[in-house]
């Protein structure tokens, strides 16, 4: 429990968070029903773990207060519903006329009161009952059907057969997108439905691999670039709809508007620069946002993911409680003050990982880093490991605002509108 929370996982109803919650709730329920612990106790075990393991894992000491608060809040939350769940179980068990405990009730105990199935089975067994598993699974499936939603994923799925052949025979492409937005590139391969194809013609949608590319492939929360591929005479004319990567190979999803292409074709690769600029503004704003959150909420606030798009940024983070409106406004002020200060954004390439950690660079939990890394610094405010594309100085970002307070404008639109209104003398009304 202590190690999982230190790694940035919070108790939840899905995935890793569910594993943590189940571990904790099993302990809490056992302590109450078997040992008679009527008051929260789990958080008192955390310091003992940290005292024993903190020398080998210093991140435990760094996050001790956060871990203790997270554990205490989860136990308090569970204990609020625990007694009602036990009462529901006892009432249902007492009402049974045979040896079977209702599967519907067992699932309700799980979904509403947090009782894992195995605990309900244990409690039923103590009364000489067996849980109706068929009824439980039917209730679970009905719940899943009613509450299911689409899961966001990458915007391009690629079969592995043809790609594996390319990866075995061709070196990875040269990525020039940090400094260039237009390059001349050669087609290395074409993929359609996961297989290599010899050519593509107008109207077709395929994956193209180039020997070099200015297109940023989706990574670290920053979405992939779009743009155009074209021949010297304008034909073929090709829309780049998305850019992803697989094991160091850039995959451009394209649609041919005219002409045809085949491996060996030379093309002019051009990034949609207006879209790229909007994305970059939001990416640098994400770094500013993380730094501001940690200043306002404390070092326990940790990034758990992000999505950087042209229209907006989304920043996911772990914290022990919801932010207040006052805290949100303070974060906005900190971010916008740093933007208006026109601070340079410094990029450091090929920094030894040990040096970056010594300097205190923030790293995203779950990311794999090599022996050398790329650091992005906004001096005096933010230092992170990041492979994304950023502004050269913060003032070109434009203001940042929580969209729940009103219509969210991307940095580029807000900055242009503000400047235009000021020139027209309309900024007060605006």
Secondary structure, DSSP 8 states (H G I E B T S, - for coil): -HHHHHTT----SSHHHHHHHHHHHHHHHHHHHHH---S--THHHHHHHHHHHTTT-HHHHHTHHHHHHHHHHHHHHHHHHHHHHHHHHHHHHHH-SSSEE-HHHHHHHHHHH---HHHHHHHHHHTT-EE-HHHHHHHHHHHHHHH-------S----SHHHHHHHHHS---EE-TTT-SEEEEEEEEEEETTEEESEEETT-EEEEEESEE----SBTTB----EEEE-TTS-SEEEEEEEEEETTEEEEEEEEEESEEETT-EEEEEE-HHHHHHHHHHHHHHHHHHHHHHHHH-TT-EEEEEEE-SS-EEEEEE-SS---HHHHHHHHHHHHHHHHTT-BEEEEEEEEHHHHHHTT-B--TT----SEEEEEEETTTEEEE--S---SBGGGG-----GGGS----HHHHHHHHHHHHHHT-TTT-
